Amino acid sequence: MERGNSHGVVRFGDFEADFRAGELRKQGVKIKLQKQPFQVLEMLLERPREVISREELRQRIWPADTFVDFDQGLSNAIKRLRDALSDSAESPRFIETVPRRGYRFIGPLWTGAGRIESLAVLPLENLSRDPEQEYFADGLTEALITNLAKISALHVVSRTSAMQYKGVHKSLREIGRELGVAGIVEGTVLRSGNQVRISVQLIDASSDSHLWAESYERDLRDILALQSEVARAIAQEIQISLSPLESLYLGGGRLVDPQACELYLKGRYHWNKRNVEGVTKGAQYFQQTIDQDPSYAPAYAGLADSLVVLGYWGFSSPDKSAARAADLARKALEIDNTLSEAHASLAFAIHMYDWDFLRADAEFRRSIELNPNYAPARQWYALYLAEMGRWDHAFEQINRAIQLDPVSPIIYVAFAGILVFARKWDEAIEQCRRALELDPNFLQARWALGWTYGQKGMYQQAVAELRDGVNLSRGAVIFEFALGYAYAVAGELDGTRKILTQLLDSSEHRYVMPYWIATIYAALGDKDNAFLWLECAYRERSAWIAFLKVQPWFDTLRSDSRFDDLLHRVNFPTQPVVPSI
């Protein structure tokens, strides 16, 4: 939305601000809002997603000759505005506080002038009716979302949230309200051999009215160019101007090997399940894609993503996960340095394995610059920022990830992790429960909930939750170690010793992160063994070493000179790095 365009009707979520009438309405019903909060809203909507400084607000709404306490007046205005919008400072949907700077409107917008600034791409329907082709329709849906997400002026709901509506019979108006978007793209895909036919249409979500439709038929080798062509056509129809760089990104693509394309789409289909079986199978398909076409950059990024996630959750050792992921991400960037996913994968891998924190920060920022709507980049960057103790920026990025992907359980789990690092136990438990509301079978959320119970001192609940997790995960190491820790903090030492014995014995045939063993010994108050295993973790570059500065379970070790020495060797930055995006 251009500056000064707020002097009409602007719609966001269930709300519309009519600046000619000076009214805020929700689903057509006028909401009482005083003059100053409404003026604040107007200024924020004039420049959405930009920070409006406190000084700008003071000069326009509280001029120098107004004898009021400005700080108190602004705080009251923001509170009343949030109350009217059913918004909150902690998990903002519309009004975000930027500490020590000002405020920013972060919600998706639709202007009365007909320009759509927020979109959801619903799952393309597989017209072949062949269940074996579902991966293909889902893959093209994800590709279209990825291409549209590269347009910085457009808010695009991420794939995880959009896919929740696959096979769901709701009106487009209702879906638009739930996702907070003004426009919806839906369509069909039909594949016959190496021929692909895609039909797409654009719908105004507020009125359920048809705006545009087009059909495309191409050879599978032209699939990359087709994806870019559809994205450009939608951008033109909704009157979004592309920057020269965005035009370059959407300028088409090279011919691809049809078999490589098919293998890649299968890889993404399984990766998106975000469980260990799906990620492992996805990695296999990405490797097959690379074997088929060594110049297919997205496959290297996909394989890097898979290895990063498997290493993060302790399913493979650092030399087989983060170290290899970094090399794969670099290879992807050698082929295509505009690939946002590869920059994010590289950043996550090098900060966990190489402890190259300054370079990781730059890579995260580059990923977000290339694709502001790429939710995993913001999720991983938020974790990184929390590890550095940059709390305000960490909460800013994780909230943006949630806005982009509001029904993604893994993002709520990441949010819980950040809150645990910040010692905000109750809020962390709330985020775990939100994840489980979205998917009661999401094991990462079960683990995070049990772990947070243990941090808060709810030992019985922690043991019960993690014992269930061990059974549900069929004895995954991450659940076993967490249960051992819960036994230790609960004083159930027999259970702790049994778990330790199992972990040490089983390390002969499966990977057990030394960092986790150190955690149990720290809970037992055995500092010497805790430091012994932390040293092992340091030498093998365990993934979780990157959390060392902020994780609460090592608080009992922080006064020991050995802990300071370890922090120094890991090379954590002593000063905050550049400001967050």
C-alpha positions in Angstrom: 0.0 0.0 0.0 1.5 3.3 -1.0 1.9 6.2 1.3 -1.2 8.3 1.7 -3.5 5.6 0.4 -5.2 5.2 3.7 -7.7 7.9 2.9 -10.4 5.5 1.8 -11.4 2.0 3.0 -8.7 -0.5 4.1 -9.7 -4.0 5.1 -7.6 -6.4 7.2 -8.9 -9.6 8.8 -12.5 -9.1 9.9 -12.0 -5.4 10.1 -12.2 -2.4 7.8 -11.1 1.2 8.5 -13.1 3.8 6.7 -11.0 7.0 6.9 -13.5 9.2 5.1 -16.1 8.4 7.8 -13.6 8.0 10.6 -15.0 4.6 11.5 -13.5 1.2 12.4 -15.9 -1.7 11.6 -15.8 -5.4 12.2 -17.8 -7.5 9.7 -19.8 -4.3 9.0 -20.5 -3.4 12.6 -19.1 -0.1 13.9 -16.6 -0.4 16.7 -16.3 2.4 19.2 -12.7 3.8 19.0 -11.6 7.2 20.3 -9.9 9.8 18.0 -6.3 9.3 18.9 -6.2 5.5 18.7 -7.9 5.9 15.3 -5.3 8.4 14.2 -2.5 6.0 15.3 -4.2 3.3 13.2 -4.3 5.6 10.2 -0.6 6.4 10.4 0.3 2.7 10.7 -1.9 1.8 7.7 -0.3 4.5 5.6 3.0 2.6 5.7 2.2 -1.0 6.5 5.2 -3.2 7.6 7.3 -0.1 8.2 8.2 1.1 11.6 6.4 4.3 12.6 8.6 6.0 15.2 7.3 7.3 18.4 8.6 10.7 17.4 6.5 10.7 14.2 3.4 9.8 16.2 4.2 12.6 18.7 4.6 15.2 16.0 1.4 14.4 14.2 -1.0 13.4 17.0 0.5 15.1 20.1 2.0 18.4 18.8 4.3 20.4 21.1 1.6 22.8 22.2 -0.5 19.9 23.6 -0.1 19.7 27.4 -0.3 16.0 27.9 2.0 13.2 29.0 3.0 11.9 25.6 4.3 8.5 26.8 1.2 7.8 28.8 -1.1 9.1 26.0 0.6 6.9 23.4 0.5 3.8 25.6 -3.2 4.3 26.3 -3.9 4.8 22.5 -2.1 1.6 21.6 -3.9 -0.3 24.3 -7.3 0.9 23.2 -6.4 0.2 19.6 -5.4 -3.4 20.4 -8.5 -3.9 22.5 -10.6 -2.8 19.6 -8.8 -5.2 17.3 -8.7 -8.1 19.9 -4.9 -8.0 19.5 -2.1 -8.4 22.0 1.4 -7.2 22.4 2.8 -10.7 23.2 1.4 -12.4 20.0 0.4 -9.5 17.7 -1.7 -10.1 14.6 -1.9 -6.5 13.6 0.1 -4.0 15.8 3.6 -4.9 16.6 5.8 -3.1 19.2 9.3 -2.5 17.9 11.2 -1.9 21.2 12.7 1.5 21.7 11.7 2.5 18.2 7.9 2.6 17.6 5.2 0.4 16.2 4.4 -1.4 12.9 1.3 -2.7 11.2 2.0 -6.3 10.3 -1.3 -7.7 9.3 -2.3 -8.5 5.6 -4.2 -5.8 3.9 -6.8 -5.2 1.1 -7.5 -1.7 -0.1 -10.9 -0.5 -1.4 -9.1 0.7 -4.5 -9.0 -2.9 -5.7 -5.3 -3.7 -4.9 -4.9 -7.0 -3.1 -1.8 -7.2 -0.9 -2.4 -10.6 0.8 -3.0 -14.0 -0.8 -3.5 -17.6 0.1 -2.9 -20.3 -2.6 -5.2 -23.2 -1.8 -4.1 -26.8 -2.7 -4.4 -27.4 -6.5 -6.9 -30.1 -7.2 -5.5 -33.3 -8.7 -7.9 -33.9 -11.7 -6.3 -37.3 -12.5 -7.9 -38.7 -9.3 -4.9 -40.9 -9.1 -3.7 -40.9 -5.5 -0.2 -41.5 -6.7 -0.2 -38.1 -8.4 -1.1 -36.2 -5.2 2.6 -35.3 -4.6 2.6 -33.6 -8.0 -0.4 -31.4 -7.4 0.9 -30.5 -3.9 4.4 -29.8 -5.3 3.1 -27.4 -7.9 1.0 -25.7 -5.1 4.1 -25.2 -3.0 6.1 -23.9 -6.1 3.4 -21.3 -6.8 3.4 -20.2 -3.2 7.2 -20.0 -3.2 7.2 -17.8 -6.4 4.5 -15.5 -5.2 6.3 -15.2 -1.8 9.3 -13.6 -3.4 7.2 -10.5 -4.1 8.0 -8.3 -1.1 4.9 -6.1 -1.4 2.7 -9.2 -1.1 1.8 -11.2 2.0 1.5 -14.8 1.1 0.3 -17.5 3.5 2.9 -20.3 3.8 2.3 -23.8 2.5 1.7 -25.5 5.8 -1.3 -23.2 6.6 -2.7 -23.3 3.1 -2.5 -27.1 2.9 -4.8 -27.3 5.9 -7.7 -26.6 3.5 -7.1 -29.5 1.3 -10.4 -31.3 0.9 -12.1 -28.9 3.3 -15.5 -27.7 2.2 -15.6 -24.1 3.4 -16.6 -20.9 1.6 -13.7 -18.9 0.2 -15.0 -15.9 2.2 -14.6 -18.0 5.4 -11.2 -19.2 4.5 -10.1 -15.7 3.7 -11.2 -14.5 7.1 -9.5 -17.4 8.9 -6.2 -16.8 7.1 -6.5 -13.0 7.2 -6.1 -12.6 3.4 -7.8 -10.5 0.8 -7.3 -12.8 -2.2 -7.4 -16.5 -2.8 -5.9 -18.5 -5.6 -7.4 -21.9 -6.4 -7.1 -24.2 -9.4 -6.6 -27.6 -10.8 -3.7 -29.6 -12.3 -3.9 -32.5 -14.8 -0.8 -34.4 -15.8 -0.7 -36.8 -18.7 2.7 -38.3 -19.3 5.1 -35.3 -19.7 2.2 -32.8 -20.4 0.9 -30.6 -17.6 -2.3 -28.5 -17.7 -2.8 -26.0 -14.9 -5.9 -23.9 -14.5 -5.9 -21.1 -11.9 -8.3 -18.5 -10.8 -8.1 -15.5 -8.5 -11.0 -14.8 -6.1 -11.7 -11.7 -4.0 -12.1 -13.3 -0.6 -14.2 -10.5 0.9 -16.9 -10.8 -1.7 -16.3 -14.3 -3.1 -16.2 -12.7 -6.5 -14.2 -14.0 -9.5 -11.4 -11.6 -10.6 -9.3 -13.6 -13.1 -8.7 -17.0 -14.5 -6.3 -18.6 -16.9 -5.2 -22.1 -18.1 -1.7 -23.1 -19.1 -0.5 -26.3 -20.9 3.2 -27.1 -21.0 5.7 -29.8 -21.3 7.0 -31.0 -18.0 10.5 -29.7 -19.0 9.1 -26.2 -19.0 7.6 -26.4 -15.5 9.9 -23.8 -13.9 9.0 -21.3 -16.5 5.3 -22.1 -16.1 5.5 -21.5 -12.4 7.1 -18.1 -12.9 4.6 -17.2 -15.6 1.6 -17.9 -13.4 3.1 -15.9 -10.5 3.8 -12.9 -12.8 0.2 -13.0 -14.2 -1.3 -13.0 -10.7 1.0 -10.1 -9.6 -0.1 -8.1 -12.7 -3.8 -8.8 -12.1 -3.7 -7.6 -8.5 -1.7 -4.5 -9.4 1.5 -5.3 -7.5 4.5 -3.7 -9.0 7.6 -5.9 -9.2 11.0 -4.5 -8.4 13.7 -5.1 -11.1 15.2 -7.8 -8.8 11.8 -9.5 -8.3 11.2 -9.4 -12.1 14.6 -11.1 -12.5 13.6 -13.8 -9.9 10.3 -14.5 -11.8 11.9 -14.2 -15.2 11.3 -17.9 -16.0 13.6 -20.9 -15.6 15.8 -23.3 -17.5 14.5 -26.5 -18.9 14.5 -29.3 -16.4 14.8 -33.1 -16.6 11.2 -34.4 -16.2 12.4 -37.3 -14.1 14.4 -35.0 -11.8 11.5 -32.7 -11.5 9.2 -35.6 -10.5 11.8 -36.9 -7.9 12.1 -33.4 -6.4 8.4 -33.0 -6.0 8.2 -36.4 -4.3 11.0 -35.2 -2.0 9.1 -32.0 -1.0 5.9 -34.0 -0.5 7.5 -36.2 2.1 9.7 -33.5 3.7 6.6 -31.4 4.4 5.3 -34.1 6.7 7.9 -32.8 9.1 8.3 -36.1 11.0 11.5 -38.2 11.0 10.1 -40.8 8.5 9.0 -38.1 6.1 12.2 -36.0 6.3 14.3 -39.2 5.9 12.3 -40.2 2.8 12.4 -36.7 1.5 16.2 -36.7 1.8 16.4 -39.9 -0.3 14.3 -38.4 -3.1 16.4 -35.2 -3.0 19.6 -37.3 -3.4 18.0 -39.2 -6.3 17.1 -35.8 -7.9 20.8 -34.7 -7.6 21.9 -38.0 -9.1 19.5 -37.5 -12.0 20.3 -33.8 -12.6 23.4 -32.5 -10.7 22.5 -28.9 -11.7 19.1 -28.9 -10.0 19.8 -26.3 -7.2 16.5 -26.7 -5.2 17.3 -30.4 -4.6 20.6 -29.5 -2.9 18.7 -27.0 -0.7 16.1 -29.7 0.0 18.7 -32.3 1.0 20.4 -29.6 3.2 17.1 -28.9 4.9 16.5 -32.5 5.6 20.0 -33.1 7.1 19.8 -29.9 9.2 16.5 -31.0 10.7 17.7 -34.6 11.3 20.8 -33.3 13.0 18.9 -30.8 15.1 16.6 -33.4 16.6 19.5 -35.8 17.2 18.8 -38.4 14.6 22.2 -38.2 13.0 25.7 -37.0 14.0 27.0 -33.6 13.1 29.5 -34.9 10.5 26.6 -36.5 8.7 24.1 -33.7 9.2 25.1 -30.1 9.7 28.6 -30.4 8.2 27.2 -32.0 5.0 24.2 -29.7 4.9 26.5 -26.7 4.8 28.3 -28.1 1.8 25.1 -28.9 0.0 23.7 -25.4 0.7 26.9 -23.9 -0.7 26.6 -26.1 -3.8 23.0 -24.9 -4.3 24.1 -21.3 -4.1 26.9 -21.9 -6.6 24.2 -22.9 -9.0 21.7 -20.2 -8.0 22.7 -17.6 -5.4 19.1 -16.2 -5.4 17.7 -19.3 -3.8 16.3 -18.1 -0.4 15.9 -21.6 0.9 19.6 -22.4 0.4 20.7 -19.2 2.2 18.5 -20.2 5.2 19.8 -23.8 5.2 23.4 -22.5 5.1 22.8 -20.1 7.9 21.3 -22.8 10.2 24.0 -25.3 9.4 27.0 -23.1 9.9 25.8 -21.6 13.1 25.2 -25.0 14.6 28.3 -26.7 13.2 30.9 -24.1 12.4 29.8 -21.6 15.0 30.3 -18.9 12.4 27.7 -16.7 14.0 28.3 -13.5 12.2 28.2 -15.2 8.8 25.0 -17.1 9.8 23.3 -13.8 10.7 24.2 -12.4 7.3 22.9 -15.5 5.5 19.6 -15.4 7.4 19.1 -11.8 6.5 19.9 -12.5 2.8 17.4 -15.4 2.8 14.6 -13.1 4.2 15.6 -10.3 1.8 15.2 -12.7 -1.2 11.9 -14.1 0.1 10.3 -12.1 3.0 7.5 -14.6 3.1 9.7 -17.7 3.7 8.5 -18.8 7.2 11.2 -21.4 8.0 13.9 -18.7 7.5 12.2 -16.5 10.1 11.6 -19.4 12.4 15.3 -20.5 12.3 16.5 -16.9 12.5 14.3 -16.4 15.6 16.0 -19.4 17.3 19.4 -18.0 16.3 18.6 -14.6 17.7 17.4 -16.2 21.0 20.7 -18.1 21.2 22.5 -14.8 21.0 20.3 -13.3 23.7 18.7 -10.8 21.3 15.3 -11.3 22.8 13.3 -8.4 21.2 14.4 -9.4 17.7 13.8 -13.1 18.4 10.2 -12.5 19.4 9.8 -10.2 16.4 10.9 -12.8 13.9 9.0 -15.8 15.5 5.8 -13.7 15.5 6.3 -12.9 11.8 6.8 -16.6 11.1 3.5 -17.3 12.9 1.8 -14.6 10.8 3.1 -16.3 7.6 2.2 -19.8 8.8 -0.5 -19.6 11.5 -1.3 -23.3 11.6 2.2 -24.7 11.6 2.9 -26.8 14.7 6.6 -26.7 14.4 6.7 -22.9 14.5 4.8 -22.9 17.8 7.3 -25.5 19.1 10.1 -23.1 18.1 8.3 -20.3 19.9 8.1 -22.5 23.0 11.8 -23.1 22.8 12.6 -19.4 22.7 10.3 -18.8 25.6 12.1 -21.5 27.6 15.4 -19.9 26.9 13.9 -16.6 28.2 12.7 -18.5 31.3 9.0 -17.8 30.5 7.6 -21.2 31.4 3.9 -20.6 31.4 4.0 -18.9 28.0 6.1 -21.7 26.6 3.5 -24.3 27.9 0.8 -22.3 26.1 2.7 -22.4 22.8 3.2 -26.2 23.2 -0.5 -26.6 23.7 -1.3 -24.5 20.7 0.9 -26.9 18.6 -0.9 -29.9 20.0 -4.3 -28.3 19.3 -3.3 -28.1 15.6 -1.9 -31.7 15.6 -2.4 -33.9 18.7 0.1 -36.4 17.2 2.9 -33.9 16.7 5.7 -35.6 18.7 8.0 -32.5 18.8 5.3 -30.6 20.7 4.9 -33.5 23.2 8.6 -33.4 23.8 8.7 -29.6 24.2 5.7 -29.7 26.6 7.3 -32.4 28.8 10.6 -30.6 28.8 9.0 -27.3 29.8 7.1 -29.0 32.6 10.5 -30.1 34.0 11.9 -26.6 33.8 8.9 -25.2 35.7 9.2 -27.8 38.4 6.1 -29.7 37.4 8.0 -33.0 37.7 5.1 -35.5 37.8 3.6 -34.0 34.6 7.0 -33.9 33.0 7.7 -37.6 33.7 4.2 -38.6 32.5 4.4 -36.6 29.3 7.9 -37.8 28.4 7.2 -41.4 29.3 4.3 -41.3 26.9 6.6 -39.7 24.3 9.2 -42.6 24.6 6.4 -45.1 23.8 4.8 -43.0 21.0 8.2 -42.4 19.4 9.2 -46.0 19.7 12.2 -45.1 21.9 13.6 -42.1 20.1 16.8 -40.9 21.8 15.5 -37.4 22.3 12.6 -38.6 24.4 14.8 -41.1 26.4 17.3 -38.4 27.3 14.5 -35.9 28.2 12.9 -38.6 30.4 16.2 -39.2 32.1 16.5 -35.5 32.8 13.0 -35.4 34.2 13.7 -38.3 36.5 16.9 -36.4 37.7 15.2 -33.1 38.5 12.3 -35.0 40.1 14.7 -36.9 42.4 13.9 -40.3 40.9 17.5 -41.4 40.8 16.9 -45.1 39.9 15.0 -44.0 36.8 17.8 -41.6 35.9 20.6 -44.2 36.2 18.6 -46.7 34.2 18.1 -44.2 31.4 21.8 -43.2 31.5 22.9 -46.9 31.2 20.5 -47.4 28.3 21.8 -44.4 26.4 25.5 -45.2 26.9 24.9 -48.9 26.0 22.9 -48.0 22.9 25.4 -45.4 21.7 27.3 -48.4 20.1 24.6 -48.7 17.5 22.8 -45.4 17.3 23.7 -41.8 17.6 23.4 -40.3 21.2 24.3 -36.6 21.4 27.0 -36.1 24.1 25.3 -32.8 24.9 22.3 -34.7 26.2 24.3 -36.9 28.5 25.9 -33.7 29.9 22.4 -32.3 30.5 21.5 -35.3 32.7 24.7 -35.1 34.7 24.1 -31.4 35.3 20.6 -32.2 36.6 22.2 -34.7 39.0 24.6 -32.1 40.3 27.6 -34.1 38.9 29.6 -31.1 37.5 32.7 -33.1 36.6 30.8 -35.6 34.4 28.7 -32.8 33.0 31.9 -30.9 31.9 33.4 -34.2 30.6 30.5 -34.8 28.3 30.2 -31.1 27.3 33.8 -31.4 26.2 32.9 -34.4 24.1 30.0 -32.4 22.7 32.4 -29.5 21.9 34.8 -31.8 20.1 32.1 -33.4 17.9 30.4 -30.1 17.5 27.0 -31.3 18.8 24.1 -29.3 17.3 22.9 -28.0 20.6 26.2 -26.4 21.7 24.8 -23.3 19.9 22.3 -23.0 22.7 24.9 -23.0 25.5 24.6 -19.2 26.3 20.9 -19.3 27.1 19.7 -22.8 28.0 18.5 -22.9 31.6 19.5 -26.5 32.4 23.1 -25.5 32.7 22.5 -22.5 35.0 24.1 -24.5 37.9 27.4 -24.7 35.9 27.7 -21.0 34.9 29.7 -19.9 38.0 32.4 -22.5 37.1 35.4 -21.2 35.2 35.2 -24.3 32.9 31.9 -23.0 31.6 33.4 -19.5 30.7 36.2 -21.3 29.0 33.8 -23.3 26.9 31.8 -20.3 25.9 35.0 -18.6 24.8 36.0 -21.5 22.6 32.7 -21.7 21.0 33.3 -18.1 19.9 30.0 -16.5 20.7 29.8 -12.8 19.7 30.5 -10.6 22.7 28.5 -7.7 21.2 25.1 -7.9 19.5 25.4 -8.1 15.7 23.5 -6.0 13.2 19.9 -5.1 13.9 17.2 -7.5 12.8 15.3 -7.2 9.6 
